[in-house]
Amino acid sequence: MQEFLICGIQQVGVGVQDFAREVGWCGRVLGIDVRIFEEKGEAALMLPYTGGVPQERRALLAVNIQGGAGLEIWQYTKRTPRAPGFVVQPGDIGICCVRIKARDPQNARTRMEAAGVPDLGPARSDPSGEPTFYLRDPQGLAFQVVRGRDWLTAGHSPTGGVSGCMIGVTRVERALPFYQGILGYDRIVYDKEGRFEDLVDLGGSSHVRRVLLEHSAPPRGAFSPLLGSSRLELVQALDRAPRRIFADRFWGDPGFIHLCFDVRRMDALKNRCEAAGFPFTVDSGGSFSMGGAAGRFAYVEDPDGTLIEFVETWRLDIAKKWGLHIDLSRRKPEKPLSRLMLRALGLNRIRN
């Protein structure tokens, strides 16, 4: 059997309490305003994470057409979402913060400030000396703006899409075999311990270890020109007991609910995960469909239980009203789609 291919981060799931407010904020502030799919329906396969019963929900996947992964905005429609009950800090277990790329983070902050965007942190530097700053969405979730390295096109927004996450882990050495061995983040950009000025903006004043990971090889696959490269930062709290962000809550409750990767050859990936001790906990098996997209999805847990989703896309609408779609079932997995085809996704801009 051929080796599986992880093409890049496809999206980060965001559980929300106010769907319209979050969609509007993501479009207005982050330029994540191109609809890939939108659907209302039942999440019938996520039973291990939704109390053992199917849950009604509304979901929207949107991207910034300049490049980067998307956000899947997700809200229960027949259940009151439950907030975590504490302010998430770096090192708490789960996805603490989402990285958003910009050509120039300092310029992006200036433009956001001039536009009156609230909850902007000051200009900072990360442990490698790169410029960065943080901001929060209307429900208090943290986003970190960082320098981006690859772009699909120019656009109106000072930022692009998602380029990674900050993930709290109990122990870095325990997490690395998963993030390096399965997800392929084989290069360490930095590995540092201490108290960091930039984390103060996230409520972090504790002693932590920070390990920033990236892929040594450029991304491949159909959507790689859009998704681009990414980095994951693992954060371990060294002087306090970290809290679990989704303890006693459901997947889909407010917060960053999963990190999703675009993949090919799902069966080979399933075998690799099982051999490494990370079996699929959810697997759609055959094809699923969501608002014009079709394929197969699966979930695994990292060593601390953080949810990682894999999606193998077989079909995607480009412009549904004109019958334009992409059929990926017979394409070579490594071959990227044309930039012109990917830019055509911009026809699906969300109008608020």
VOPAGU-2260 file (C-alpha; in pm, 1 decimal, decimal comma):
REM VOPAGU-2260
SITE   aa  ch    i         X         Y         Z
SITE  MET   A    0       0,0       0,0       0,0
SITE  GLN   A    1     124,8     348,8     -83,5
SITE  GLU   A    2     216,1     592,0     193,1
SITE  PHE   A    3     -45,5     836,9     315,0
SITE  LEU   A    4     -11,7    1206,9     241,0
SITE  ILE   A    5     -87,7    1491,7     482,5
SITE  CYS   A    6    -133,0    1797,1     262,3
SITE  GLY   A    7    -166,1    2065,7     528,6
SITE  ILE   A    8    -403,7    2203,3     787,2
SITE  GLN   A    9    -750,6    2222,6     635,1
SITE  GLN   A   10    -927,3    2401,7     919,9
SITE  VAL   A   11    -965,3    2451,2    1292,9
SITE  GLY   A   12   -1305,7    2386,1    1445,0
SITE  VAL   A   13   -1450,9    2670,3    1653,1
SITE  GLY   A   14   -1743,9    2597,1    1881,8
SITE  VAL   A   15   -1951,0    2909,7    1935,2
SITE  GLN   A   16   -2255,0    3041,3    2122,5
SITE  ASP   A   17   -2352,1    3301,2    1859,3
SITE  PHE   A   18   -2305,0    3173,4    1504,8
SITE  ALA   A   19   -2385,5    3494,6    1314,8
SITE  ARG   A   20   -2165,1    3707,1    1538,9
SITE  GLU   A   21   -1865,1    3478,9    1493,0
SITE  VAL   A   22   -1908,9    3451,7    1116,4
SITE  GLY   A   23   -1929,5    3829,8    1090,2
SITE  TRP   A   24   -1621,9    3884,9    1306,6
SITE  CYS   A   25   -1410,5    3629,8    1117,3
SITE  GLY   A   26   -1498,4    3794,8     786,1
SITE  ARG   A   27   -1461,0    4153,4     900,8
SITE  VAL   A   28   -1144,6    4116,6    1112,0
SITE  LEU   A   29    -960,2    3814,0     967,9
SITE  GLY   A   30   -1082,0    3820,1     607,4
SITE  ILE   A   31   -1204,9    3461,1     647,4
SITE  ASP   A   32   -1509,4    3522,7     432,3
SITE  VAL   A   33   -1514,9    3265,5     150,0
SITE  ARG   A   34   -1765,3    2986,4     209,4
SITE  ILE   A   35   -1648,4    2632,7     134,2
SITE  PHE   A   36   -1963,1    2470,8     271,9
SITE  GLU   A   37   -2247,4    2546,6     510,4
SITE  GLU   A   38   -2494,7    2298,3     650,2
SITE  LYS   A   39   -2754,6    2242,7     918,7
SITE  GLY   A   40   -2808,4    1887,8    1030,3
SITE  GLU   A   41   -2721,3    1611,8    1271,2
SITE  ALA   A   42   -2369,4    1518,5    1384,3
SITE  ALA   A   43   -2447,8    1148,0    1393,2
SITE  LEU   A   44   -2096,7     999,6    1404,3
SITE  MET   A   45   -1939,5    1202,1    1686,5
SITE  LEU   A   46   -2112,3    1007,8    1962,6
SITE  PRO   A   47   -1796,4     950,1    2172,4
SITE  TYR   A   48   -1772,6    1326,1    2212,6
SITE  THR   A   49   -2139,6    1436,8    2219,5
SITE  GLY   A   50   -2280,3    1248,2    2515,7
SITE  GLY   A   51   -2351,3     930,0    2321,4
SITE  VAL   A   52   -2639,3    1078,4    2122,2
SITE  PRO   A   53   -2654,0    1258,9    1784,9
SITE  GLN   A   54   -2664,1    1636,8    1814,9
SITE  GLU   A   55   -2822,4    1894,8    1587,6
SITE  ARG   A   56   -2582,6    2162,3    1471,4
SITE  ARG   A   57   -2507,1    2431,5    1218,0
SITE  ALA   A   58   -2160,7    2439,9    1060,1
SITE  LEU   A   59   -1980,4    2669,9     819,7
SITE  LEU   A   60   -1630,9    2623,0     676,6
SITE  ALA   A   61   -1478,0    2946,5     547,8
SITE  VAL   A   62   -1131,4    3047,7     424,9
SITE  ASN   A   63    -934,7    3361,0     343,0
SITE  ILE   A   64    -871,7    3342,6     -32,4
SITE  GLN   A   65    -525,3    3497,5      10,7
SITE  GLY   A   66    -417,1    3164,2     154,1
SITE  GLY   A   67    -410,1    2959,7     471,4
SITE  ALA   A   68    -637,5    2707,2     633,3
SITE  GLY   A   69    -995,9    2783,1     727,5
SITE  LEU   A   70   -1218,8    2797,5    1032,1
SITE  GLU   A   71   -1513,6    2562,7    1075,6
SITE  ILE   A   72   -1762,3    2760,5    1282,3
SITE  TRP   A   73   -1989,8    2519,8    1467,9
SITE  GLN   A   74   -2291,2    2573,9    1694,7
SITE  TYR   A   75   -2544,5    2345,2    1858,2
SITE  THR   A   76   -2900,2    2427,0    1751,4
SITE  LYS   A   77   -3096,8    2221,7    2007,1
SITE  ARG   A   78   -2858,3    2224,8    2303,0
SITE  THR   A   79   -2723,5    2511,3    2512,1
SITE  PRO   A   80   -2344,0    2520,0    2464,0
SITE  ARG   A   81   -2137,7    2500,6    2781,7
SITE  ALA   A   82   -1842,0    2736,6    2828,2
SITE  PRO   A   83   -1523,2    2615,3    3002,2
SITE  GLY   A   84   -1571,9    2820,4    3320,5
SITE  PHE   A   85   -1214,5    2952,9    3326,0
SITE  VAL   A   86    -985,4    3164,9    3112,9
SITE  VAL   A   87    -763,6    2937,8    2903,0
SITE  GLN   A   88    -391,9    2995,1    2958,2
SITE  PRO   A   89     -91,6    2869,9    2759,1
SITE  GLY   A   90     -20,6    2515,0    2868,1
SITE  ASP   A   91    -380,0    2423,7    2945,4
SITE  ILE   A   92    -451,9    2096,1    2767,6
SITE  GLY   A   93    -598,2    2137,9    2422,8
SITE  ILE   A   94    -586,8    2406,7    2154,4
SITE  CYS   A   95    -509,0    2729,7    2339,6
SITE  CYS   A   96    -468,1    2967,5    2047,4
SITE  VAL   A   97    -486,8    2971,9    1665,4
SITE  ARG   A   98    -213,1    3121,3    1448,9
SITE  ILE   A   99    -322,4    3359,9    1169,7
SITE  LYS   A  100     -68,2    3460,2     906,1
SITE  ALA   A  101       8,8    3808,1     775,8
SITE  ARG   A  102     261,3    3938,4     529,1
SITE  ASP   A  103     366,6    4197,8     786,5
SITE  PRO   A  104     225,3    4146,8    1139,9
SITE  GLN   A  105     319,8    4500,4    1246,1
SITE  ASN   A  106     133,7    4650,9     951,6
SITE  ALA   A  107    -160,9    4419,4    1014,1
SITE  ARG   A  108    -184,5    4540,5    1372,6
SITE  THR   A  109    -168,8    4904,7    1265,0
SITE  ARG   A  110    -449,1    4850,3    1015,2
SITE  MET   A  111    -662,7    4664,1    1267,8
SITE  GLU   A  112    -610,5    4935,1    1526,8
SITE  ALA   A  113    -708,1    5204,3    1274,1
SITE  ALA   A  114   -1021,9    5003,6    1191,5
SITE  GLY   A  115   -1121,2    4997,3    1558,2
SITE  VAL   A  116   -1073,4    4626,0    1618,7
SITE  PRO   A  117   -1106,8    4570,7    1996,3
SITE  ASP   A  118    -900,7    4344,2    2222,3
SITE  LEU   A  119    -570,6    4391,9    2036,3
SITE  GLY   A  120    -260,6    4305,4    2231,5
SITE  PRO   A  121      56,7    4515,4    2193,3
SITE  ALA   A  122     322,4    4440,5    1933,2
SITE  ARG   A  123     552,9    4168,3    2064,6
SITE  SER   A  124     825,9    3929,5    1952,7
SITE  ASP   A  125     806,6    3550,9    1978,4
SITE  PRO   A  126    1099,3    3345,1    2116,7
SITE  SER   A  127    1269,7    3347,9    1774,4
SITE  GLY   A  128    1248,6    3727,2    1749,8
SITE  GLU   A  129     966,8    3729,7    1492,8
SITE  PRO   A  130     700,6    4004,0    1527,0
SITE  THR   A  131     363,6    3891,9    1660,1
SITE  PHE   A  132      54,8    4010,3    1844,3
SITE  TYR   A  133    -262,2    3857,8    1984,8
SITE  LEU   A  134    -630,0    3940,9    1959,0
SITE  ARG   A  135    -951,9    3783,0    2079,3
SITE  ASP   A  136   -1279,4    3705,2    1909,6
SITE  PRO   A  137   -1613,8    3815,1    2059,4
SITE  GLN   A  138   -1628,9    3510,9    2288,4
SITE  GLY   A  139   -1271,0    3555,7    2411,3
SITE  LEU   A  140   -1087,8    3293,7    2203,0
SITE  ALA   A  141    -725,9    3386,8    2132,6
SITE  PHE   A  142    -567,3    3432,4    1790,5
SITE  GLN   A  143    -197,8    3500,7    1729,2
SITE  VAL   A  144     -94,2    3693,6    1417,9
SITE  VAL   A  145     240,9    3572,8    1279,0
SITE  ARG   A  146     442,0    3623,5     963,2
SITE  GLY   A  147     322,7    3411,1     670,6
SITE  ARG   A  148     554,5    3262,4     412,6
SITE  ASP   A  149     331,7    3150,0     124,9
SITE  TRP   A  150      27,9    3303,6     -40,9
SITE  LEU   A  151    -228,0    3213,5    -305,9
SITE  THR   A  152    -324,8    3568,3    -402,7
SITE  ALA   A  153    -341,4    3927,5    -279,7
SITE  GLY   A  154    -652,5    4049,8    -101,9
SITE  HIS   A  155    -821,4    4322,3      96,3
SITE  SER   A  156    -752,2    4181,6     441,6
SITE  PRO   A  157    -431,3    4257,5     637,2
SITE  THR   A  158    -418,0    3889,8     731,2
SITE  GLY   A  159    -452,8    3556,6     559,5
SITE  GLY   A  160    -596,3    3237,3     702,9
SITE  VAL   A  161    -492,2    2987,3     967,5
SITE  SER   A  162    -126,3    2880,8     973,0
SITE  GLY   A  163    -113,8    2666,3    1284,4
SITE  CYS   A  164    -204,8    2638,8    1651,9
SITE  MET   A  165     -68,3    2660,0    2003,8
SITE  ILE   A  166    -146,0    2331,4    2178,8
SITE  GLY   A  167    -111,9    2262,4    2548,6
SITE  VAL   A  168      43,4    1926,0    2635,4
SITE  THR   A  169     123,9    1755,9    2964,2
SITE  ARG   A  170     474,3    1661,7    2849,1
SITE  VAL   A  171     649,6    1761,3    2528,6
SITE  GLU   A  172     847,8    1436,6    2497,9
SITE  ARG   A  173     525,4    1237,5    2515,0
SITE  ALA   A  174     361,1    1451,8    2245,7
SITE  LEU   A  175     646,2    1465,2    1993,7
SITE  PRO   A  176     610,7    1108,7    1856,6
SITE  PHE   A  177     257,7    1199,6    1749,1
SITE  TYR   A  178     319,7    1546,1    1608,4
SITE  GLN   A  179     650,5    1453,1    1444,6
SITE  GLY   A  180     595,9    1084,9    1365,7
SITE  ILE   A  181     232,0    1097,2    1248,6
SITE  LEU   A  182     170,6    1457,0    1143,8
SITE  GLY   A  183     519,7    1507,3    1002,7
SITE  TYR   A  184     624,6    1825,5    1186,0
SITE  ASP   A  185     982,6    1706,5    1184,0
SITE  ARG   A  186    1175,4    2033,3    1221,6
SITE  ILE   A  187    1211,3    2214,7    1554,5
SITE  VAL   A  188    1221,4    2593,3    1505,8
SITE  TYR   A  189    1285,2    2660,2    1874,6
SITE  ASP   A  190    1270,4    2478,1    2207,7
SITE  LYS   A  191    1280,8    2720,4    2501,4
SITE  GLU   A  192    1181,9    2739,7    2866,7
SITE  GLY   A  193    1098,3    3040,6    3078,3
SITE  ARG   A  194     843,8    3314,5    3134,0
SITE  PHE   A  195     766,8    3489,4    2808,1
SITE  GLU   A  196     655,9    3847,0    2758,0
SITE  ASP   A  197     432,1    3768,6    2461,3
SITE  LEU   A  198     233,2    3510,2    2659,1
SITE  VAL   A  199     129,5    3773,8    2913,9
SITE  ASP   A  200    -130,8    3882,9    2659,7
SITE  LEU   A  201    -285,7    3534,4    2691,7
SITE  GLY   A  202    -290,5    3548,4    3069,8
SITE  GLY   A  203      24,5    3341,8    3087,5
SITE  SER   A  204     274,6    3433,0    3357,6
SITE  SER   A  205     379,7    3081,1    3453,1
SITE  HIS   A  206     701,7    2897,2    3369,0
SITE  VAL   A  207     651,3    2699,3    3047,0
SITE  ARG   A  208     837,2    2506,6    2781,1
SITE  ARG   A  209     761,0    2611,0    2422,8
SITE  VAL   A  210     849,3    2396,7    2120,3
SITE  LEU   A  211     766,6    2532,7    1775,4
SITE  LEU   A  212     745,4    2270,3    1499,6
SITE  GLU   A  213     725,4    2290,1    1120,9
SITE  HIS   A  214     757,3    2060,4     819,4
SITE  SER   A  215    1098,1    2044,1     654,7
SITE  ALA   A  216     940,5    1974,1     314,5
SITE  PRO   A  217     694,4    2204,1     133,0
SITE  PRO   A  218     328,1    2099,8     133,0
SITE  ARG   A  219     192,9    1880,9    -147,4
SITE  GLY   A  220    -154,5    1789,7    -261,0
SITE  ALA   A  221    -453,8    1935,9    -440,7
SITE  PHE   A  222    -521,9    2221,8    -200,8
SITE  SER   A  223    -161,4    2290,7     -95,3
SITE  PRO   A  224    -133,4    2624,8    -285,0
SITE  LEU   A  225    -426,9    2750,7     -77,5
SITE  LEU   A  226    -355,5    2583,2     256,8
SITE  GLY   A  227      16,2    2660,8     255,4
SITE  SER   A  228     269,9    2573,8     523,7
SITE  SER   A  229     199,8    2568,6     896,3
SITE  ARG   A  230     359,5    2557,6    1238,1
SITE  LEU   A  231     244,1    2401,7    1563,6
SITE  GLU   A  232     363,9    2524,2    1901,5
SITE  LEU   A  233     353,4    2275,4    2189,0
SITE  VAL   A  234     337,3    2439,5    2532,4
SITE  GLN   A  235     399,1    2255,6    2858,4
SITE  ALA   A  236     325,1    2421,2    3194,5
SITE  LEU   A  237     617,5    2360,6    3429,0
SITE  ASP   A  238     508,3    2526,8    3754,2
SITE  ARG   A  239     133,8    2457,6    3770,1
SITE  ALA   A  240    -114,8    2179,9    3703,7
SITE  PRO   A  241    -270,1    2249,7    3361,8
SITE  ARG   A  242    -646,7    2235,8    3318,4
SITE  ARG   A  243    -818,5    2040,8    3042,6
SITE  ILE   A  244    -998,0    2286,4    2818,4
SITE  PHE   A  245   -1274,7    2040,1    2730,3
SITE  ALA   A  246   -1302,7    1857,5    3061,8
SITE  ASP   A  247   -1667,1    1757,2    3123,7
SITE  ARG   A  248   -1780,8    1932,8    2805,5
SITE  PHE   A  249   -1886,0    1820,8    2458,8
SITE  TRP   A  250   -1700,6    1856,4    2130,8
SITE  GLY   A  251   -1872,9    2158,0    1976,4
SITE  ASP   A  252   -1898,9    2352,8    2300,5
SITE  PRO   A  253   -1731,0    2698,1    2293,1
SITE  GLY   A  254   -1361,6    2682,2    2213,9
SITE  PHE   A  255   -1124,6    2540,4    1956,2
SITE  ILE   A  256   -1274,3    2194,2    1918,5
SITE  HIS   A  257   -1034,3    2021,9    1676,8
SITE  LEU   A  258    -739,7    2064,2    1442,4
SITE  CYS   A  259    -817,1    1923,0    1096,1
SITE  PHE   A  260    -574,1    1807,1     825,6
SITE  ASP   A  261    -636,2    1756,0     455,2
SITE  VAL   A  262    -511,3    1405,8     371,7
SITE  ARG   A  263    -494,7    1143,9      97,3
SITE  ARG   A  264    -489,4     763,1     124,3
SITE  MET   A  265    -687,9     747,0     447,2
SITE  ASP   A  266    -656,9     368,3     483,4
SITE  ALA   A  267    -277,6     392,0     490,3
SITE  LEU   A  268    -300,0     670,6     748,3
SITE  LYS   A  269    -537,9     460,9     959,0
SITE  ASN   A  270    -292,2     170,7     957,7
SITE  ARG   A  271      -4,8     400,4    1054,2
SITE  CYS   A  272    -201,5     554,8    1340,6
SITE  GLU   A  273    -307,2     216,2    1475,5
SITE  ALA   A  274      50,0      84,1    1461,2
SITE  ALA   A  275     171,0     387,5    1655,9
SITE  GLY   A  276     -97,2     352,3    1924,2
SITE  PHE   A  277    -330,9     626,6    1801,3
SITE  PRO   A  278    -635,6     441,2    1661,8
SITE  PHE   A  279    -917,4     623,8    1488,4
SITE  THR   A  280   -1190,5     699,2    1742,5
SITE  VAL   A  281   -1436,8     810,2    1471,9
SITE  ASP   A  282   -1434,7     702,6    1107,2
SITE  SER   A  283   -1702,3     788,0     854,0
SITE  GLY   A  284   -1585,2     487,8     649,4
SITE  GLY   A  285   -1757,8     554,6     320,2
SITE  SER   A  286   -1841,3     891,9     177,0
SITE  PHE   A  287   -1999,1    1170,6     379,3
SITE  SER   A  288   -2140,5    1492,2     237,5
SITE  MET   A  289   -2166,4    1841,1     383,6
SITE  GLY   A  290   -2315,5    2122,1     181,2
SITE  GLY   A  291   -2156,1    2037,4    -153,7
SITE  ALA   A  292   -1840,7    1873,6     -16,6
SITE  ALA   A  293   -1799,0    1496,0      -8,5
SITE  GLY   A  294   -1528,7    1262,2     116,9
SITE  ARG   A  295   -1424,5    1067,3     424,1
SITE  PHE   A  296   -1337,0    1196,6     769,6
SITE  ALA   A  297   -1184,4    1044,5    1081,8
SITE  TYR   A  298   -1064,6    1151,4    1425,6
SITE  VAL   A  299    -776,5    1053,8    1649,4
SITE  GLU   A  300    -664,0    1185,4    1985,6
SITE  ASP   A  301    -314,8    1313,0    2057,6
SITE  PRO   A  302    -148,6    1168,4    2372,9
SITE  ASP   A  303    -345,5    1415,9    2588,4
SITE  GLY   A  304    -681,5    1367,6    2419,0
SITE  THR   A  305    -679,2    1674,9    2193,9
SITE  LEU   A  306    -890,5    1596,0    1888,0
SITE  ILE   A  307    -722,1    1577,6    1547,1
SITE  GLU   A  308    -942,1    1536,5    1241,6
SITE  PHE   A  309    -840,1    1397,5     903,7
SITE  VAL   A  310   -1046,8    1473,6     592,7
SITE  GLU   A  311    -998,5    1312,4     252,9
SITE  THR   A  312   -1196,3    1529,0      10,6
SITE  TRP   A  313   -1334,7    1358,0    -298,7
SITE  ARG   A  314   -1561,8    1630,5    -432,4
SITE  LEU   A  315   -1599,7    2003,7    -370,3
SITE  ASP   A  316   -1829,0    2263,7    -523,1
SITE  ILE   A  317   -1650,8    2564,8    -671,3
SITE  ALA   A  318   -1956,0    2754,8    -793,1
SITE  LYS   A  319   -2266,1    2550,6    -719,0
SITE  LYS   A  320   -2511,2    2769,5    -907,6
SITE  TRP   A  321   -2309,6    2713,7   -1225,8
SITE  GLY   A  322   -2248,9    2344,9   -1163,0
SITE  LEU   A  323   -1873,7    2394,8   -1128,9
SITE  HIS   A  324   -1706,6    2145,9    -896,5
SITE  ILE   A  325   -1378,2    1961,5    -838,2
SITE  ASP   A  326   -1364,6    1581,5    -862,6
SITE  LEU   A  327   -1053,8    1464,6    -675,9
SITE  SER   A  328   -1125,2    1092,5    -683,4
SITE  ARG   A  329    -911,4    1026,5    -992,7
SITE  ARG   A  330    -640,4    1288,3    -947,5
SITE  LYS   A  331    -284,8    1209,7    -844,4
SITE  PRO   A  332    -280,4    1285,7    -470,9
SITE  GLU   A  333      41,4    1489,4    -482,4
SITE  LYS   A  334     -62,6    1709,4    -777,2
SITE  PRO   A  335    -178,0    2060,1    -680,3
SITE  LEU   A  336    -484,1    2216,2    -833,4
SITE  SER   A  337    -423,1    2519,6   -1050,7
SITE  ARG   A  338    -410,4    2851,8    -872,0
SITE  LEU   A  339    -678,2    2979,0   -1108,5
SITE  MET   A  340    -912,6    2699,1   -1001,0
SITE  LEU   A  341    -845,6    2764,4    -632,3
SITE  ARG   A  342    -892,6    3139,6    -670,9
SITE  ALA   A  343   -1234,8    3062,8    -820,4
SITE  LEU   A  344   -1343,7    2963,7    -469,8
SITE  GLY   A  345   -1355,7    3337,7    -406,7
SITE  LEU   A  346   -1684,9    3343,6    -597,9
SITE  ASN   A  347   -1841,7    3206,0    -279,8
SITE  ARG   A  348   -1773,6    3515,4     -69,0
SITE  ILE   A  349   -2002,8    3551,7     231,5
SITE  ARG   A  350   -2211,8    3868,1     214,4
SITE  ASN   A  351   -2295,8    3999,7     560,4
